Amino acid sequence: MIALISGRLAVKDPAGTVVVDTGNVGYRIFVSLNTLMRLPEVGEDLILHTVTVVRDDAMHLFGFGDTQEKDLFNLLVQVKGIGPKVALSLLGGLKPADLKNAIYREDAGWISTVPGVGKKTAERIVLELKDKVQPGGEDLAAVVVGVEEQMISDVVSALANLGYPASLSRKTVQDILNKDGRPEDFTGIIRESLKMLSGRKM
């Protein structure tokens, strides 16, 4: 199976696919939003770690910017009901370290804020993978202990209901909680989040 592809980035589709020109062949590869945002400009060289998924009617390549994301993808697709496309959505909605921390802390509410991932699916991910991951050591590790994780999930859900993208909402909440003089209650966090989001480009 193809485990790594090196070549020139020929096409970068915002929908989540790229084409890598290796000289004689152009490979179409599905990537997560996080990987897509880290790719170089079209025409530049790149290397992607890949997973090959073979089905009865097709063979697809899924590409990752680093081995951490690739390894987490391989774990996710082992969960009942999680296919490659849903796994990519999870890796696009949460950074690998965020997702690992959420699984380790059994925070299904946080995972379910990813578009297309329901509460039951998130709970199944936690149940099947909680003993297979270790904390990511970044991002969520910086979240202030004094604020309950469920409150954070509730804030992100509330912002999503107001039309703000879940990934942007999560980043905003994290920024607020890492600041000095941060609000400690739900209302204060919502108010501060809306203030910051109104000044950010959607």
Secondary structure, 3 states (H helix, E strand, C coil): CCCEEEEEEEEEECCCEEEEECCCCEEEEEECHHHHHHCCCCCCEEEEEEEEEECCCCEEEEEECCHHHHHHHHHHCCCCCCCHHHHHHHHHHCCHHHHHHHHHCCCHHHHCCCCCCCHHHHHHHHHHHCCCCCCCCCHHHHCCCCCCHHHHHHHHHHHHHCCCCHHHHHHHHHHHHCCCCCCCCHHHHHHHHHHHHHCCCC
